[in-house]
Amino acid sequence: MNPVKRSSRLLRQQGIRVLRETPTSPGRAQGPESKWPAKQAHQTINSCVLFTWKCSRNGGGRPPSLRLPLCFSQSLLKPSLSLSLVLKRLFELYVCCPPLGLESLRVKDTQLRASSYKRRGLGPHRGRLNIQSGLEDGDIYDGAWCAQYEDKKQWLEVDALRPTRFTGVILQGRSSIWRSVTFKVQFSNDTLVWKSAMNGSEEAIFQGNQDTETPVLALFNESSTVARYIRINPQTWHENGTVCLRAEVLGCKLPDPNNIYAWQQTEQSSHDKLDFRHHNYKEMRKLMKSVTEDCPDITRIYSIGKSHMGLKMYVMEISDNPGKHELGEPEFRYVAGMHGNEVLGRELLLNLMQYICQEYKQGDQRTVFLKQSWRGSELAGWALGRYSYEGIDMNHNFADLNKVMWDAIEYDFQNNNKSKLINHYIPIPEYYTSEDAFVALETRAVINWMQNIPFVLSANLHGGELVVTYPFDRTEDWAPRDDTPTPDNSFFCWLATVYASTNQAMSNPDRRPCHNENFQRYNNIINGANWHTVPGSMNDFSYLHTNCFDVTVELSCDKFPHASELPTEWMNNRESLLVYMEQVHRGIKGVVRDKDTEASIADAVIKVDDIDHHVRSVADGDYWRLLNPGEYEVTASAEGYNPSTRRCQVMYDHYPTVCDFRLTKTPRQRLKEMLAKGIKPPKDLARLLKVRTRNVMGTFS
């Protein structure tokens, strides 16, 4: 298959439709083009982009070139998708060298210099691809590098620290103000003598960004781009603006002949034998299937439904008895892929599936314990970008039960009433369940899954920051941000801290903020509503409608890390993923039974004094209540039974305290059951029957 056809096929596998493909002779690297015909396909075509790839053959000879026009539909270009996801996926498919790491922060602030800058918040350290500005222009976290002067002598410089074969750059505008530039690129080994990227006998002029967000790729044609330093030198900019940009640099680091300790140049990576690469939908299914074939006794794959595009949403279950809920064993879940452009979570879950299977086969006691019972949901079919094909942000699409709860509390306060709705298991409003409700198929499928499986603990894996957030995610008065804790705030803080403190990237005291928030001052955890309010989040819905405690983990500054960075990201998160799962055993658990018959009692309410949030027993009568160490007064109650209270001590052990309950039926319930069966009640109930009869007759008198 010729390279163009192969390219087209691979692009289609990634969801990118190529409407025209034309191999041409090598030419200068270019940015967006408008002269390619916009044909009608399944959707209206909005823009066409021309790319040129050039990589050296291992066997020498003339490097092959590939020039391919790509036409993107409106659905790909609307705000639902950061085009950096598309571009970076193209790099992984075709471009030889990965990003140096401006976006992922592997490139340190000390490696970035500039000819000038307006202020600290617009310094060279802010010239990173996809970096986000603060809430207001002018703060210390502004959205780009901006030069102080408006002339063609301004530059942004990157020190790669050692000889590097630079292959290209990606440019982006300032996140808060529109900028448009053309630019030159220069290379140096000593910052004294600079050599320009050439287009034949002339200096190459590259087309830069045309708006605030769309990344523009420029690849270098010549092979003599080996240097330590690279400069981006803007030549034109927006008429009413100044020189501002965000950038990423592509390059392959080369051995330094002057370094006798060359082994020290090797970056730390994982020794785990896992499939470290980005997987498309088909590859993901294949990998999950291979895990079930390697560990058939403890794994099961099933689908919880289909996406709007008809793709199945898969779950990998790992348990000693897959497909069956076992008495006393809590259910745990990880969810990834809610935002389609935040892909690291998907790869980490695929890594985790492989890792647990491998360690289990080797007899590792930790993973043997963890397999009771874990479910990893890879919802890969949810979206191409942040939003679904229907334009829905899944993390805002769950029923807003916070409003139901707070309205009920307000009603109770005004009417001196005690509502049964304001504590737990809040029902879904009727308007939300109607066929006309703006609820995605994917969201309905996940809610059904959450209702069918008695999950106790969960984490939702996102990307774009380094922080763990916990409920509530929505502020009560619709303020943009305000600390809005749940009754279980102390335990949620513990859960978030467990993940953040064991994550190598988050816990690194020398790391810099990803974008516009310094979460290190909060120990890398924050109440979700105190970051930004999110109505209808999965975390809040999970807490208010089910027994499950859910947090959101923002895994990386880079939403779409390069494949070469996946081993490092796995090592950053491996211990965190495992230790967080272990928290499902912290607190109390037990079984609620009928004292006389030993029958299990489902839907028994478990109340912990001083914590205004209850949980319920499930179908087999078992329950789990996550709690920090301490002594608690716990009450179990159920319809038709007398409540029972006991004191339960939660220790610092890695297993829960067992607190079983035996409930006795109320006399009224016993009488009701005997009358239904035609059994003559005993004397102690006969008096109750007479009282009941008098009361009934009294209503007719």
N, C-alpha and C positions, 0 to 999 in steps of 0.2 A: 504494500500500500504506500502511495507516495505521501510525503510529509504533510501536504496540505489536506488531503482527505483524512489522514490519520488525525490531524489537528481538529478538523471539523467534528469527527466522531467523538473524540475525547471531550470537546467543548459541549456537544449535545448531551453527553453523560452528566455533565455538570449543570445542566439546565440552561445552557446558553445556546441560542439558536443562531446559526450562521446562515445568512441569506445569500451571501455571495462569497466565493473564494477564488482568489486569483494569485497564483505564484508569479512573482516578478523578480527581476534582478535586484541585488542589494541596493538599498537607498538610504538616505538619511533617516534617522529616527524621527518619528513624528508623533504629534498628539492627536486630539480629536479632528476628524475630517468631516466635512458636510457634503462632499461631492459624490459620495457613493450613493447609488440609487436606493431609495427607501421603498422597498417592495412590501406589499401586503402579504402577511402570512396568517398566523392564527390571531395576531394582535397588531395594532397599529404600530408602525416603526417610528421611533422618535429620533434616533441618532445612530450614526455609523462611526466606528473608530478603526483607524488603521494602525496596526502594530508591525514592527519588524523585530524578529528574533535572530540572534546570531550566537552560536556556541562552537567552541573548538572541538574538533574530533580528537578522540584519544590517540588515534593512530597517525596523527599529523595530517599534512595536506591542507588544502584550502578549506577554511571553515564554511559549513553550509549556512545559508541564510533562509529565513522564512518570513515572508511579508503577508500578513493576513488581515483583511478588513472584517471587522465584527460589527454586526448591526444589533443593537439592543432595543427591546421593546419598551414601551412606556412603563410597564409594570416593573421592569428592572431599573429604570432610571428615576422613578418616583422616590420620595423620601423613605419608602419602606425598605430600601436596600442601599447600604453603603457600598459604593462601587469598589471600595478598597477590597472587599471580599472577592469580587469577580477578578480584579486585577491580580491580587495576590495568588488566587488559585491558578491564574494563567502562568504566573512565574513558576509555581510549583510544577506545572506541566511541561514548561518549555525552557525557561531561562536557567542558565547553568548555575548562577551564583545566588545565594540567599540574601535577604536584608542583613545589614550590619547590626541593626537593632536600635535605631532611634526610637521607633514606636514602642518596642518592648522594654526599653530602658537598659538594654545590655550596653549600649553606648552611654557612657557617663557624661554628666554635665561638663566635667573637666576636659572632655574630648571635643567640645563644641566651642568655636570662636566665631566672632563676626567683626566686620569692619567698623560697625557702630550699631547702636540700638537706642530706641527712644527712651526706654526706662527699664527697670529691672524686670517688670512683668512681661516685657516684650524682648527679653534678652535671647541670646543664641540657644540657651537651654530650653526655650519654649518652641524652637523650630522643629518640632517632631511631628511626624505624620499622625493625624487624627487626634492630636492633643486638643482638649476642650478648654474654652475660656471660663472664667469665673462668672458669677451672676451679673456683674456689671463691668463694662469696659473701664479699664484703668486700675483694676486691682492687681495684686501680685501674681495672679494666675491668669494671665491673658492668653489669647488663642493663637499665637504664632511668634516668630521672630520678625520684628519690624525695624528697618534701618532708620537711623536718625536723619540721614540726608537723602535727597532725591536726585541721585546721579548714578551713572553706570559703573562707578567704582566700588559699589557696595557688594559685599559677599558674605556668605555663610560657609564656614569651614568645618570639616569633620576630620579628626585624627583617628585613623584606623589602628594606630599603635604599632603596626608592623606592615611589611610589604603586602599589598592587596591588589588583586586584579579587579578593578572596578568595571562593572558591566552596565550600570544604568542608575537612574534616580527616578523617584516618584515625587511629584510636587502637588501641593494642595494649597488653597487660599487660607487666609485667616478665618477662624471659625465664626467670628462675629461680624466681619465686615468684608464685602466683596472686593477681591483683588484679582487682577489679571496680569500675567507677565510673560515675556519671553526671556530666555536666559542662556548664558554660556556656562561651560564646565571646564575647570582647570585642574591639573594634577601636579603634585610636587613630592619630592622626597625629603626636603629640608625646609620648606616654607619660604625659601629665598628665590629659587628658580622654579617658574611655573610653566607648564606646557598645556595648551588648550586642546580640547577635543576638536577634531577636525572633520570637515565634510569635503573630502577631496583636498584641494589646496587652500581652502578657506576655513576660517573658524566656524564651527557648527553653531547654529542658532536653533535652540529647541523651543517648541511651543509649550507654554506653561499652563497653569490652571485658568479655567474660564468662569468659575464660580467659587463659592466658599468651601464646598465640600468635595466635589468630584476629583479624585486623584488622577493625575496625568502621568503616563509612563514615557520616559525617554531612555532609549538604549543606545549604547555607543557602538559604532561600527568598527573602529580600528582596534587592533589587538594590543597596541602599545599603550595600555592604560594602567600599567603596573606602577604603583606609587604608594606612599604612606598617607598622603593628605589629598583631599578633594575639596574644591571650592565650587559653590553654586553662585554665579554672578549675574543677577537680574539685569536685563537690558531695557525692558519696557514694563510699564505698570499702568494701573487704572488712572484715567485722566484726573479724577478728583481725589486720588488716594496717594499712598506711599508704598514703599517696597516692603511687602509682608509675604511670608510664606511658611509652610510646614513641609517637611521633606523626610524621605527615607532613601538610603543609599544601598545599592546592590553591589556585592563584591565577594570574591573568594579570597580568604586570607592565605598567604603563601608562606612556606618555611623561610625563616630569617637566617641567611647564611652566616651572619655575624653572631648568632646566638648559639653558644655551645651547649646550652641546656634546652634544646629544642623540645624535649619531652614535656617541659613545663608549659608549652604553648597549647597543649591539648586541653580542650575544655571538658569540664566534668560532665559526665553523662551517666545514663543508667546502665547497669549490668543486667537488668532484667531482660529476658528474651521475649520481648513483646513486639507487636506489629506497629512500629512507630511511623505512621504516615496518615495523611488525611484520607478518609474513606467516603466515597459517595454512597448513595442509598443501596445500590446493588452490592457493593463491597462490604458494607456494614452487615447486611443480611448473611453474606457468605461467612464473615468472621464469626458472627454469633452462632451460626450453624456449626462451625468447626469447634467452637468451645463446647457445645452440647455433645458433639461426637467424642471429644476428649474426656468429658466428665458427664456421661449420661446418667449416672446415679444421683447427681446432685443438681442438675440443671434442667430447665425447661424454657422454651420460647413460646410466647403466645402474643396475640394481637388484642389490643383493647378497642380497636375500631379503625376507621379509615379517615384520612384527611380530606379536605375539600377537593384535592386533586386525585383522590382515590388510592393514595399510598397507605399501606398498613402502618400503624404505629405499634412498634414492637416493644415487648418487655422480656427481659431475661430474668428468670427466677432462679435463685440459688438457695437450695434447702436440702435438708436430709430426707425430706419427703415432698418433692416438688408437686405442686398442684393441690396440696391439702393443707388446711390450717390445722396446726397441732395445738392441743390444749397446753396453755402456759408458755408458748413460744411467741414472742412479739414479732410483728411484721415491720420491716424497715424498707424504705424506698429512696432511691436517687432518681432525679429527673433531669434530663438534659435536652437541649434542642428547642426549648420554648421560643427563643429568639434565634432564627435560622442563621443570622450572621455572627452569632457567638458560639463558635464551633469547638472550642477547647473542651467543654464539658462532655461533648459526644465522644471525643477521642479518649478522654480520661476514663469514662465508663467502659468503653471497649477494652482499654488497658486493664481496668480493674477486673472485668470478667475473666480475661486471660490469666491475670495474676492469681486470683483466688483459685481458679481451676488448677494451675500449675502447683501452687503451694499445697493445696489439698492432696494432690496426687503424691507429693513428697512427704505427707504426714505432718505438715506444720500445724501445731495445736491451735495457734491463733486463728487460722482460717477455718479449721475444723469447727471451732466455736462460733465464728462469724456466720457460717452458712445457715444458721438458724434465726431467722429466715430473711433473706435479702432479695429485693427486686430492683433491678436497674432498668429504668424506662428510657429508651432512646427514641424520642419523638422527632425523628429526623425529617419526617414529611410535613412538618408544621409550616415551614416558611423558607423562602429563598433569602429574605432579609429579615429585618426585625419584625416586620408585619407579615401576616399570612397573605395568600393570594386574594383574599377578600378584604384586605386592608385592616385586619384586626391585630392588635397587640394582645397576645394571649395572656400576658400577665396583668392585663386590665379587664379581662373578659369574664372573670368569675362573678358570681352573684355578690353584690355589695351588701354583705350581712352586717357590716359595721353600722350602717345607717339604721337597719332594722333594730339592732341592739340598742343604739343610742336613743332612737325614737321611743322604744319601750321604756327605757330608763327614765326619760323625760316625762312620759305619760304616768309612770308610777309615782314619780316625785310630785307631780301636780295633783294627782288623784289619791294620794296616800294608799296606793295599791301595790301588791307584790305580783309582778308578772312572771309567768313561767318561761318566757322567751329570752330573757336577757342574760342567761348564764352560759349555756352550752347547747349543742345540737339545734342551733337555730334553723328553722325550716327555710327552704328556698322560696322566695316570693312567687306567687302565681304568674305574674307578668314575665318573669324570667324563664319559666318553663314552657311558655306558649310557643307555637311554631313560628310566629312572626317576630319573636325576640331576636335581637342582633347578637346571637350567640353562635360561635363557630362550632362546626361539627367536632373539631378536635377537643374543644373545651367540654362539650357535652360528654364525649367519650371518657375524658379524664375524670370528670365528676362521677360518672357511673362506676369507674374503676375504684375511685376513692370510697364510694359507698359500699362496694362489694367486698373490699379487702380491709380488715381492721388494722390499718397502719397505726403505729405508735410514734414513729419518728421519721423525719424526711429532710432532705436538703434539695434545693433547686439550684442547679449549676448554671451560672451566667458568666459573662465576661465583659471586659472593658474597664475594670477597676480591680483593686486589691483590697477587699473588705468583706466582712460577713454582716449581713443585716438580719434583723429579727423583728417580729410583729410588735405592735401593729404597724402596717404599712401606710395606712390612711389616717390623716389628721381628722379630728372630730369636727372642727369648724372650717374645714377646707383651706386652712392656712397652707402656704407653699411648703412649709416645714415646721414641725413642732414635735417635741418628744411626746409620744403617745404610747405608753407602756400597757401591756396586758397584765392581768392579775398574776401571771407566771413570769413576770419580768426577770426576777433573779435567776430562774432556771434558764430562760432564753439567753441571758447574758453568759451563763456558764457554757451553754451549747456553742454560742458564737466564739467564745474565748478558746474552747477546746480546739476548734478548727484553726482559728487564726494563729494561736500560739505555737502550733505544731507545723504550720505551713512555712517552708523555708523562705519564700519570697516575702510574705507578709511580716514575718517576725525578724527580718533583717533590719537592724537598727540604722544601717547606712543607706537604705533605699530612699529614693526621692518620691514625692507624690506622683501618681499617674497623670492627673489632669489638673483639677481645680480645687481639690479637697485634700487636706493633710490628715488622713485617717489614723496616722500613727499616734496622734495626740489622744485618740480614743481607744488606743490599743488595738486598732484595726477592726473594731466592731462598732456598730451603730444601730440604734432603733431606726427601722425603715422610714417611718414618717418624719423622723428628724433629719433625714437626708433629703428626700423629696416625697411628697404624698402620692400614693398609688391606690386609687379606689379599685376594688374588685381584684385584688391580688390573690394568687394561689395560697400564699402563707396565711393571710387573714381568713380566707374561706376554709382552709384546712383546720385552723384552730377553732373556729366558731361553729362549724358544721359537723366535724368528726372528732375523734379522739386524738388526732395526730398533731404533733408539734413540728413546725416546718420553718426553716430558715433559708435565706438566699446567700449563696457563695459567689462573689465576684472573683473569678479565678486568676485573671491576668490583665495587665494594662492593655495588652493587644488582644482584640476580639478574635483575630484570625492569625495566630502565630504560625510562622513558617514550619514546615515539616521537620527541618533540622533542629528546631527548638522543642519539639515534642518530648524527647527523652528528658530534657531538663525540667520541663513543666511537670512531667510524671514524677520526677524525684521531688519537686517542690510540693506536690500534693499527695503523694502516696501515703505517708504516715497520717496526714490529716484525714484522708478518706477512710482509713481503717479505724483510727481512734474515734472519729465521730460516730461511726457505726456502733462502736462499743457502748456509746452512751444510751442506747436503747435499753440497756439493763440497769440503768441507774434509777432508783426510786423504789416503789413497792409494786407488787403484783399479787394476784390471788384468784380464787374462784368463789363465786357466790352461789350457794346451794340452798335448797329447801331443807330445813333441819330435820323434818320427819321422813321425807322420801329420798333425800340426797339428789334430787333432780336439779339440773343446772338452771339458773335463773338468768335469762337474757334481759338486757335493758335495765339492769339494776344501776341506780345512780350512786356513784362514789364521790362523796364530798369530803374535802380536806378543810378543816377549820382554818379560818383566816386567809384562805385563798378562794376567791369568788369565781371559781371556774371548775365545773365538775366534769367527770368522764363517765362512761357507761360500760357495763359488761357486754360482751358480744354473745353470739349465738350459743356458744358452749359454756357460758357463764363466767369465762375468765376475763380479767381486766388487767390493765397496766396503768400506773399513774407515775409519770416522771416527776421526780422531786430531788432537790438538793439534800445532802446529809442533814439530819436533825430528827427531832421527835415530833410526831404529828398525831392529832386526834382525827381519826377517819371514821366516817359513817357510811354504811351501805343501806340503801332503801330501795324498795320496789313496790309496785302497785299490788295491793292485797297482802302485804307483809308488814310486820312491825320492823322499824329500823333498828339496826344494830351498830354500836359504836365501840371502837377499840383503839388503843394507842399503838402506833407503829413506829419503830425506830429505823431510820435509814442510816446505814453506815457508809464508810468511804470505800467499801469493797466494790469490785467490778461485777457484782451480781446483785439482783434486787432482794429486798426484804419481802418475805412471803407473809401476806395478811389475808387469810381466808375468812369468809363470813358464812354463817349459817343463820338463815332468817326463818322466823316462825310466821305462819299465816295469821292474819287478824281474825278474831271471832267472826266478824261479818263475812270475810272471805270464805272461811270454813263452812259457815251456814249456807252461803250462796252455792258452793260446790255440792253440798249434800242435797239441797233442794233440787238442784239440777239433775242429780243422779237418782232422785226418789228415795234417798236414805233418811230415816227418821233421826233427827238431831238428838244428841245426848242432853242431859239435864242442864249442863252449863250453858248450852246454846238455846235451850227451850225458852228461857226467860228473854233472851235477845229476840227470839222469834215473836214472843208476845208483844214486846216493846215495838218491834218493827211493824206488827199488825195494827196496833193501836195508832201508830203514826200514820200509816197508810189510810186507815179509816178516818182519822182526824182530818185528813185533807179533803174528805168528801162531806164532812158535817157542816 
